C-alpha cells in the first residue's frame, strides 16, 4: 500500500525522497518527475541504483546548473512541442525545446535538457502577457523518449502541482497553519485533501470559487456530501 511519509521540523522533503519511494518494490524503467527541491545528486544516485529514470526541474536553488542550462544554444533549437489551454480567466501557451547534452552540464547522468516557456495573458487584458522560462534535465536519451513524451511528463507533473499542492498552499494557506501539535497537522491535511477531492469529483476546477460558494450556505456542503 502506498502511504505518505511525514516531514517533521527536524528534517525536510529532501531526506524523505528515498524513504517514500522505498515503498515501491520495483522502480525499474519508471520515469520519476520531481520539482526543483529534489534536483540533488543524491536523489539521482538513488534512482540510478533502483533502475529508474528521472526528469527534474531546475531553479535558483541550483544556481550554477541553472546558469549552465540558460547558456545552451536555445535560439537555434526548434520547438518540439506546443500546446495551450484556457482557465481561471486566462490563456496559457506552452512551448518546449529539447537539446541533447554532451558537455558543459555538471550534473550526473544528464542526457537531455528542456526549456519550457509559459506565456500567459488574462482574457480581460488581451494585450498584456507574462512569460516564464523553466528548465529541466533528464537522464533519458533521445532513443528512449520522444519529445512529446518528455513534454507530457512535465505537464503531468505540473498538473499535480497546480491541482493539489498549489491549492493546499495558496487557497487553504496550509504553510501558515498554526496547528502543529500531536496529529493535528495530519488530520487537517486529510480534511483539506478530502475537501479538494469532493469538489473535484463534481467537476469543479476553481477550488477557491467553490469554497466561497459553499461557505455562503452550509446546506450546499451537506448536499455535496450527499447529506440531506
QUIFENKA-V697678 format. One line per field, one symbol per residue. phi: phi as a letter, one per 40 degrees, with the letter a starting at -180 (. if undefined). psi: psi as a letter, one per 40 degrees, with the letter a starting at -180 (. if undefined). A space follows every 50 residues. Layout:
phi=???
psi=???
//
This chain:
phi=.cbcbcbcccaaccccccdccccccbbdgcbbbaccdccbcccccccccc gcbabbcbbccbccccccccccccdccccbaaaaabifgabbbbbbbbbc bbagbcacgcbbbbbbbbbbacccbccbbbbbbbbabacccdccacdccc ccccccccccdccbccccccccfccbcccbcfcddccccccccccccccc ccgcbcccccccccccaccccccdcgbb
psi=hhiihihaeeaaddeeddddeeehdheheihhiiaddegiddddddddde eiiihhihaeegddddddddeigddehiheihiiiiiffihhhhihihhi hdiehghhehdiiihhhhhiihdegeehiihhhiiiiiehidedhidddd dddddddddddddcdddddddefddeheheibeddddddddddddddddd deehdgddddddddddhdddddddefh.
//
